[in-house]
Amino acid sequence: MNTRTRVLTGTALAVALGAGALGAVSANAAPAAAPAAVAKKDGDKNFTTSTHLTVDAATRAAQAALDAAEKENQKVTVAVVDRNGNTIVTLRGDGAGPQSYESAQRKAYTAVSWNAPTSVLVGRLAQTPNLKDIPGTLFLGGGAPVQAKGAPVAGIGVAGAPSGDLDEKFAKAGVDALDK
């Protein structure tokens, strides 16, 4: 290899190593500052504020519903969902059937979606039977909405008792526990 080729090869190698080192240093550097957050101004119509149930409150409500069912020797599952239908907490009682888990979530979702107990919504199916085709819903007794100032903020669903009336009674016990 002649001198010129060695010099060019060495230079190319030095440039490549330098670029790699610079890239590694840049990758470890502090991230660029995020763009400044837009502050909400009073009366700003671009934002809205909503009320949400805390995990602690959702757990208390679910436990109250489960306790009410256990007092009557019922084996149920209780689900609490937020305003958007996302599950906050699910408690599956000892001996609850495998179908009760999904049913409880769907009842809670249905109750919060329409801001009404699911037993009331069952009656609406007579006028609008295709309501039952909405994904994620279950039009059986056992779901109760949780409200703040009349607006739905969560839903409690109970499934596994021999009737929707009992499931809903236990769901209401969960809602009532939030008022204490």
C-alpha positions as CSV (number, residue, x, y, z in Angstrom):
1,M,0.0,0.0,0.0
2,N,1.5,3.3,-1.0
3,T,1.8,6.3,1.4
4,R,-1.1,8.3,-0.2
5,T,-3.5,5.3,0.2
6,R,-2.5,4.9,3.9
7,V,-3.0,8.6,4.6
8,L,-6.5,8.6,2.9
9,T,-7.5,5.4,4.7
10,G,-6.3,6.7,8.1
11,T,-8.1,10.0,7.5
12,A,-11.3,8.2,6.6
13,L,-11.0,6.0,9.7
14,A,-10.4,9.0,12.0
15,V,-13.4,10.9,10.5
16,A,-15.7,7.8,11.0
17,L,-14.5,7.3,14.7
18,G,-15.0,11.0,15.4
19,A,-18.5,11.0,14.0
20,G,-19.4,7.9,16.1
21,A,-18.0,9.5,19.2
22,L,-19.9,12.7,18.5
23,G,-23.1,10.8,17.9
24,A,-22.7,8.9,21.2
25,V,-22.1,12.1,23.1
26,S,-25.2,13.7,21.4
27,A,-27.3,10.7,22.2
28,N,-26.4,11.0,25.9
29,A,-26.9,14.8,26.1
30,A,-29.9,16.2,27.9
31,P,-33.1,16.2,25.8
32,A,-34.2,19.4,24.2
33,A,-36.6,21.4,26.2
34,A,-40.2,20.6,25.5
35,P,-42.3,23.4,23.9
36,A,-43.9,25.6,26.6
37,A,-47.2,24.3,27.7
38,V,-50.2,26.4,26.8
39,A,-51.8,27.8,29.9
40,K,-55.5,27.6,30.2
41,K,-57.1,31.0,30.7
42,D,-60.4,31.6,32.4
43,G,-63.1,31.5,29.8
44,D,-60.8,29.8,27.3
45,K,-63.1,27.7,25.0
46,N,-60.3,25.5,23.8
47,F,-60.2,23.5,27.1
48,T,-62.6,21.6,29.3
49,T,-62.3,20.3,32.8
50,S,-63.8,17.0,33.9
51,T,-64.2,15.2,37.2
52,H,-62.8,11.7,37.6
53,L,-63.1,9.1,40.3
54,T,-59.8,8.4,42.1
55,V,-58.4,4.8,42.3
56,D,-59.0,4.9,46.0
57,A,-62.7,5.8,45.6
58,A,-63.2,3.3,42.8
59,T,-61.7,0.6,45.0
60,R,-63.9,1.6,48.0
61,A,-67.0,1.4,45.8
62,A,-66.0,-1.9,44.3
63,Q,-65.3,-3.4,47.7
64,A,-68.7,-2.1,49.1
65,A,-70.5,-3.7,46.2
66,L,-68.6,-7.0,46.7
67,D,-69.3,-6.9,50.4
68,A,-73.0,-6.4,49.8
69,A,-73.1,-9.4,47.5
70,E,-71.2,-11.6,50.0
71,K,-73.6,-10.7,52.8
72,E,-76.3,-12.3,50.6
73,N,-74.0,-15.3,49.7
74,Q,-73.7,-14.2,46.1
75,K,-70.6,-14.8,44.1
76,V,-70.0,-11.8,41.8
77,T,-67.5,-9.7,40.0
78,V,-67.5,-5.9,40.3
79,A,-66.0,-3.5,37.8
80,V,-65.6,0.2,38.0
81,V,-64.9,2.2,34.8
82,D,-64.2,5.8,34.3
83,R,-66.2,8.3,32.2
84,N,-64.5,7.0,29.1
85,G,-65.3,3.4,29.8
86,N,-61.7,2.5,30.9
87,T,-61.5,0.0,33.7
88,I,-60.3,1.5,37.0
89,V,-60.6,-1.5,39.2
90,T,-62.2,-5.0,39.0
91,L,-62.7,-7.3,42.0
92,R,-63.7,-10.9,41.3
93,G,-65.3,-12.5,44.3
94,D,-64.4,-16.0,45.4
95,G,-66.3,-18.5,43.3
96,A,-67.6,-15.9,40.7
97,G,-68.2,-17.5,37.3
98,P,-65.8,-16.8,34.4
99,Q,-68.5,-14.9,32.4
100,S,-69.0,-12.4,35.3
101,Y,-65.7,-10.6,34.7
102,E,-66.5,-9.3,31.2
103,S,-70.2,-8.9,32.0
104,A,-69.4,-6.6,34.9
105,Q,-67.2,-4.4,32.8
106,R,-69.7,-4.2,30.0
107,K,-72.5,-3.3,32.4
108,A,-70.4,-0.6,34.0
109,Y,-69.5,0.8,30.5
110,T,-73.2,0.8,29.5
111,A,-74.3,2.6,32.7
112,V,-71.7,5.4,32.4
113,S,-72.3,5.7,28.6
114,W,-76.0,6.5,29.0
115,N,-75.8,7.9,32.6
116,A,-78.6,5.5,33.6
117,P,-78.9,2.2,35.5
118,T,-78.8,-0.7,33.0
119,S,-82.2,-1.9,34.2
120,V,-83.7,1.3,32.9
121,L,-81.8,0.9,29.6
122,V,-83.2,-2.6,29.1
123,G,-86.6,-1.0,28.6
124,R,-85.3,1.2,25.9
125,L,-84.4,-1.9,23.8
126,A,-88.2,-2.3,23.0
127,Q,-88.2,1.0,21.1
128,T,-84.6,0.7,19.7
129,P,-83.5,-2.9,19.5
130,N,-80.3,-2.1,17.7
131,L,-78.9,-0.5,20.8
132,K,-77.7,-3.9,21.8
133,D,-75.4,-3.9,18.7
134,I,-73.2,-1.1,20.1
135,P,-69.8,-2.7,20.9
136,G,-68.9,-3.1,24.6
137,T,-72.4,-2.7,25.9
138,L,-74.6,-5.1,27.8
139,F,-78.2,-4.3,28.4
140,L,-78.9,-6.4,31.5
141,G,-79.6,-5.2,35.0
142,G,-76.5,-4.7,37.2
143,G,-74.9,-1.4,36.1
144,A,-75.2,1.9,37.9
145,P,-73.7,5.3,36.9
146,V,-71.7,7.4,39.4
147,Q,-72.6,11.0,39.0
148,A,-71.0,14.3,40.0
149,K,-73.4,17.3,39.7
150,G,-75.7,15.1,37.6
151,A,-73.0,14.2,35.0
152,P,-71.6,10.7,34.7
153,V,-68.1,10.3,36.0
154,A,-67.9,6.5,36.4
155,G,-69.9,3.3,36.1
156,I,-70.2,0.3,38.4
157,G,-71.1,-3.0,37.0
158,V,-71.9,-6.2,38.9
159,A,-72.4,-9.7,37.4
160,G,-72.8,-13.2,38.7
161,A,-75.9,-13.0,40.9
162,P,-78.9,-15.0,39.8
163,S,-80.8,-11.9,38.6
164,G,-80.0,-8.5,37.2
165,D,-82.0,-6.9,40.0
166,L,-79.6,-8.3,42.6
167,D,-76.6,-7.3,40.6
168,E,-77.9,-3.8,40.4
169,K,-78.7,-3.7,44.1
170,F,-75.0,-4.5,44.7
171,A,-73.8,-1.9,42.2
172,K,-76.0,0.7,43.9
173,A,-74.3,-0.3,47.2
174,G,-71.0,0.7,45.6
175,V,-72.4,4.0,44.4
176,D,-73.8,4.7,47.9
177,A,-70.4,4.0,49.5
178,L,-69.1,7.0,47.6
179,D,-71.5,9.3,49.4
180,K,-70.1,8.5,52.8
